[in-house]
Each structure stands twice: as C-alpha cells, then as structure tokens.
Amino acid sequence: MSNTDIKNWYNAVIPKRDAEGAYEYDRWFKNPIQRAGYEMTKQAIVRRVFDDDSLNPVRILELGPGAGTWTKLLIGRFPDAYFDLLDISKEMLARATQVLGNKEKVRFIESDILNWEPEGKYDYFFSSRVLEYIDDKEKLCKKIFSVLEEDGRGFLITKMPHYERERFLERRSSEFHEGQIAPGALRDALLATGFIDVDCYPVTTSIPFFHSARLNLVLGKLFARWPLGPISMFFAESYCVLFRKPEDFKL
C-alpha cells in the first residue's frame, strides 16, 4: 500500500473506531496480551533510551505519535526538549492533541515525511510502529539522515515480519501489513545511508499457539538483554533499531 492509501485509511477509519476517545485503550490496554505488549515496549524504551545518560536532546522529532502514548514518556524524560510530532493522518494527530493538549514545546505537523521539508534539524529521532506502513524504506532512511544533526541519534520500533510462519499456519496477511522489513535488511539500509552504531534488539515477544501474557513477558524480559539473534527473532513480534549519524559527516 502507498503512503496515501495509509493516510486515507486512517482518516476514514479512526473517527469511527475512536468516537469516544478510546484509541489508546483499545491499542494497548484492552486485554492482558495487549497490556503485556505495552509493558515490553515501555521497558525497551526505558532500557535503550531513558537509561542512556549521554542523551540530552534539544529538539526531538517523533514520527507517528498515535495517541501520544510514548510521547508522554518522552516528555517526562526530556522535559526541556522541543518536540515536533509528525503524522501523515490528521485524525491521528487529533488523537495526540487530545491526549497531550496544548504544550508550549510541542508542535503537531501533518505531512508525509518523505515529502516534508523541516525548518531545522533534530538531535533525536523517535518512532514506534510506523516504519512498516511507509512504502519507500530507503527514502525514509535518507530523510531521517538529512533531518538529524551531526552525532544525532535515532530509535525506532517496527513489526517483525513472520510471513513464512504465517503461511505455515495458513494465515493470510492483509495488504495493510505487507510492508514489514527484516532487521538485517533495515540495518543494511541504515548503514548504506551513512548511519553508524546500528544495533537491533527485540521489543515485544510472543509464543506461537500459547496466548499467555505472562509467558510473553517472561520471554521478553529474557531476550531483552541481548541483541537480536536467530532464536529471539523467531519469537519477536516487534524489534527496535538504534542508530547514529556520524559526528564528522561531510557532504
């Protein structure tokens, strides 16, 4: 699906699904499995972003803030930073605005990031579960590179593709979910763009056939200690990538 298709889908569907402002609840807290996913995602952000004492960003770009679920945590961790929240869907931005309210250091920007021209550069890039919906991954990597300051850092979470497993289980993936990219391919794309210190880690995990939030949490806590490997990739439902723009980068 194209970025325009994604934009149109969200703008049409979200108002119907979120008539009472329940988007965040339905996404992360409706049942034990979702709550476990929230907890694992939160812990990945804390471990890989918040616990990094070297981070002190002045300007942060978040792509696809959703209902501001992770933005709230970022603002709490970096209270002095300026935030630009960028989303292709006006309806999704409306959800973030409702949750976050009018804050002096937060701006809401409606645009396709691939065609967007920022006013300045950023010290940090953050995105959770958006990459899989962007049709040109290579162009996105180049855009992120161009909007970051030298020595700027980035962190993104995206869905782990399990197409072979889904076919084995005779499950058909919808067109909406066919844009997932494997960690190795994403790492190669970031390195080819010019990023350094590219590392991948599991975020949320799930044991096939066992719908157990407790087991998912135990497995997630175990795998979170190390970079992605063949075993953790099998169980991971999402993963994160950390990267940095070289300090001495020259055009």
C-alpha positions as MATLAB code, in Angstrom:
seq = 'MSNTDIKNWYNAVIPKRDAEGAYEYDRWFKNPIQRAGYEMTKQAIVRRVFDDDSLNPVRILELGPGAGTWTKLLIGRFPDAYFDLLDISKEMLARATQVLGNKEKVRFIESDILNWEPEGKYDYFFSSRVLEYIDDKEKLCKKIFSVLEEDGRGFLITKMPHYERERFLERRSSEFHEGQIAPGALRDALLATGFIDVDCYPVTTSIPFFHSARLNLVLGKLFARWPLGPISMFFAESYCVLFRKPEDFKL';
ca = [
       0.000    0.000    0.000;
       1.158    3.548   -0.690;
       1.574    6.241    1.933;
      -1.528    7.926    0.510;
      -3.537    4.724    0.975;
      -2.428    4.556    4.612;
      -3.336    8.210    5.148;
      -6.789    7.757    3.644;
      -7.440    4.606    5.664;
      -6.579    6.213    8.987;
      -8.514    9.381    8.217;
     -11.596    7.332    7.316;
     -11.486    4.590    9.933;
     -10.108    6.197   13.092;
     -13.071    8.573   13.675;
     -15.441    5.584   13.562;
     -13.315    3.421   15.848;
     -12.430    6.193   18.246;
     -15.725    8.013   18.673;
     -15.256    8.109   22.454;
     -11.510    8.649   22.567;
     -10.695    5.022   23.319;
      -7.942    4.544   20.713;
      -5.095    4.244   23.219;
      -7.064    1.878   25.457;
      -8.062   -0.349   22.532;
      -4.496   -0.397   21.227;
      -2.591   -1.133   24.434;
      -4.810   -1.946   27.422;
      -7.913   -3.824   26.286;
      -6.710   -7.301   27.255;
      -3.757   -8.966   29.036;
      -1.858   -9.669   25.792;
      -2.033   -6.007   24.783;
      -1.040   -4.847   28.254;
       1.961   -7.165   28.118;
       2.884   -5.648   24.749;
       2.666   -2.185   26.274;
       4.871   -3.153   29.191;
       7.528   -4.748   26.972;
       7.543   -1.745   24.650;
       7.815    0.652   27.572;
      10.708   -1.318   29.056;
      12.538   -1.311   25.707;
      12.240    2.469   25.550;
      13.397    2.855   29.143;
      16.331    0.493   28.653;
      17.523    1.787   25.270;
      16.594    5.480   25.522;
      15.830    6.688   29.030;
      18.708    4.880   30.747;
      21.244    6.360   28.308;
      22.816    9.163   30.349;
      24.629   10.504   27.286;
      21.323   11.647   25.762;
      20.330   15.274   26.271;
      18.436   16.255   23.089;
      17.225   19.803   22.495;
      14.973   19.031   19.533;
      13.166   15.709   19.098;
      11.247   14.526   16.050;
       8.655   11.822   16.628;
       7.166   10.169   13.567;
       3.648    8.795   14.044;
       2.830    9.706   17.660;
      -0.505    7.878   17.613;
      -2.408    8.872   20.739;
       0.751   10.251   22.345;
       1.330    7.033   24.277;
       5.114    7.207   24.087;
       5.275   10.975   23.663;
       4.082   11.354   27.251;
       7.003    9.250   28.441;
       9.491   11.136   26.266;
       8.309   14.494   27.579;
       8.691   13.193   31.119;
      12.239   12.039   30.409;
      13.288   15.132   28.421;
      11.183   17.966   29.889;
      13.374   20.730   28.455;
      13.327   19.434   24.864;
      11.245   20.754   21.982;
       9.075   18.157   20.261;
       7.796   18.065   16.686;
       5.173   15.342   16.220;
       4.795   14.416   12.567;
       1.969   12.293   11.151;
       0.503   11.783    7.703;
      -3.006   11.473    9.162;
      -4.855   14.489   10.542;
      -7.098   12.148   12.521;
      -4.162   10.530   14.300;
      -2.707   13.949   15.084;
      -6.082   14.899   16.531;
      -5.807   11.956   18.959;
      -2.342   13.063   20.051;
      -3.576   16.631   20.509;
      -6.471   15.461   22.678;
      -4.148   13.485   24.938;
      -1.243   15.923   25.149;
      -3.146   19.204   24.995;
      -1.522   22.481   24.059;
       2.054   22.452   25.282;
       4.488   25.262   24.657;
       7.275   22.999   23.445;
       5.180   20.565   21.363;
       4.169   21.115   17.731;
       1.830   18.939   15.661;
       2.698   18.650   11.968;
       0.541   16.945    9.339;
       2.699   15.721    6.467;
       4.108   12.730    4.619;
       7.657   12.574    5.968;
       9.003   11.569    2.549;
       7.860   14.913    1.096;
       8.308   17.047    4.213;
      10.861   19.842    4.487;
      11.672   20.680    8.132;
      12.526   24.136    9.402;
      15.665   22.903   11.120;
      17.487   19.801   12.280;
      16.977   17.496   15.224;
      19.133   15.885   17.879;
      16.932   12.823   18.214;
      14.522   10.819   16.058;
      11.912    8.535   17.616;
       9.233    6.363   16.036;
       7.191    3.384   17.157;
       5.323    1.041   14.823;
       5.244    3.354   11.799;
       8.051    2.131    9.544;
       6.047   -0.872    8.328;
       3.458    1.471    6.798;
       5.915    3.579    4.775;
       6.275    2.399    1.211;
       9.851    3.557    0.474;
      12.129    2.452    3.306;
      15.325    3.581    1.575;
      13.963    7.081    1.025;
      12.850    7.220    4.664;
      16.346    6.326    5.886;
      17.772    9.130    3.766;
      15.169   11.571    5.066;
      15.957   10.704    8.696;
      19.651   11.118    7.956;
      19.066   14.539    6.394;
      16.996   15.904    9.295;
      19.406   14.820   12.046;
      22.243   16.954   13.325;
      25.755   15.530   13.188;
      26.047   12.998   16.012;
      22.232   12.916   16.109;
      20.723    9.702   17.393;
      17.687    7.654   16.444;
      15.477    4.924   17.849;
      12.621    3.204   16.092;
      10.386    0.218   16.738;
       8.835   -1.767   13.934;
       6.988   -5.012   13.328;
       8.963   -8.219   12.814;
       7.968   -9.936    9.554;
       6.832  -13.537   10.032;
       5.486  -14.200    6.575;
       6.812  -17.763    6.353;
       5.370  -18.648    9.746;
       2.017  -17.153    8.806;
       1.912  -19.155    5.580;
       2.791  -22.322    7.510;
      -0.134  -21.621    9.841;
      -2.300  -20.946    6.784;
      -2.862  -17.362    7.801;
      -3.129  -14.784    5.077;
      -1.521  -11.407    5.673;
      -3.532   -8.403    4.590;
      -2.100   -5.891    2.144;
      -2.104   -3.439    5.034;
       0.610   -5.467    6.802;
       2.865   -6.373    3.894;
       5.365   -3.562    4.398;
       7.290   -5.153    7.249;
      11.072   -5.286    6.887;
      13.511   -7.788    8.361;
      16.097   -6.493   10.860;
      19.043   -7.371    8.610;
      17.560   -5.523    5.661;
      16.773   -2.466    7.770;
      20.230   -2.470    9.306;
      21.795   -2.653    5.838;
      19.623    0.233    4.621;
      20.637    2.414    7.562;
      24.327    1.592    7.124;
      24.136    2.270    3.390;
      22.611    5.659    4.146;
      25.589    6.568    6.314;
      24.444    5.771    9.847;
      26.815    4.116   12.311;
      26.376    2.215   15.607;
      23.330    0.406   14.188;
      22.035   -2.178   16.666;
      18.829   -4.248   16.762;
      17.069   -5.614   19.846;
      13.812   -7.493   20.461;
      10.926   -5.456   21.902;
       7.713   -7.489   22.170;
       7.738  -11.285   22.101;
       5.038  -13.882   21.635;
       4.991  -17.662   21.896;
       3.016  -19.190   18.991;
      -0.083  -21.189   19.991;
       0.166  -20.006   23.634;
      -1.891  -16.881   24.238;
      -0.263  -16.155   27.567;
       0.601  -12.613   28.593;
       2.719  -13.934   31.474;
       4.826  -16.201   29.249;
       5.271  -13.388   26.734;
       6.552  -11.103   29.494;
       8.973  -13.733   30.835;
      10.360  -14.421   27.373;
      10.540  -10.713   26.582;
      12.493   -9.977   29.751;
      14.942  -12.768   28.938;
      15.603  -11.759   25.329;
      15.720   -8.010   26.026;
      19.205   -8.353   27.485;
      20.885   -9.149   24.180;
      20.831   -8.038   20.527;
      18.549   -9.881   18.139;
      19.625  -13.385   17.226;
      18.054  -16.312   15.329;
      16.094  -17.550   18.351;
      14.821  -14.195   19.576;
      13.879  -13.240   16.009;
      11.545  -16.241   15.852;
       9.649  -15.132   18.961;
       9.866  -11.359   18.496;
       6.714   -9.626   17.287;
       8.495   -6.284   17.111;
      12.067   -5.074   17.369;
      13.914   -1.800   17.823;
      16.846   -0.275   15.993;
      19.282    2.274   17.405;
      21.496    4.336   15.107;
      23.674    7.446   14.999;
      24.705    9.984   12.383;
      28.493   10.399   12.273;
      29.814   13.450   14.054;
      32.215   14.339   11.247;
      29.807   13.707    8.353;
      30.579   15.769    5.256;
      28.506   16.046    2.085;
];
